[in-house]
Amino acid sequence: MLQLSMTQDKTGVFFLSVFQYDGVTPQPLSGLTLWFHAAYKADGFVLDKSSPSSGITITNIAGGADCATLQIEPGDTAALNLIDGAVASMPCELNLVNGAESYELASGFLIVNANVGTP
């Protein structure tokens, strides 16, 4: 289950693990694409990231624990326009794509907290 939390207009970095259906055997990632999708329907906000060059970096093509990194950039959440103290909780999913086939690896929530200031 995905439970990702970040602050709007800040960089969010999340380590991803990819295993086969048994939950133990690492899933090789050579020639495959990882795809992350989140949507906040109340605001019409959509966030899509994918490997190899659109926000997901595969660091170990053998798969397994922490084999990829999802990076959500500050500009990716700017369209949420959250007011002070607001929180946007939206469903999200991580899929493994092989050609026309898409396999859900995990689903859950991306939580974006309003930015309280600039560092």
Protein Blocks (a to p, Z undefined) as FASTA:
>chain_A
ZZddddehiacddddddddfkomaccdfehiacddddddfknopacddddfkgopacfbf
ngpjhkbccdddfklmmmnopaehiacdddddddddehjbccdfbgcdddddddfbdZZ
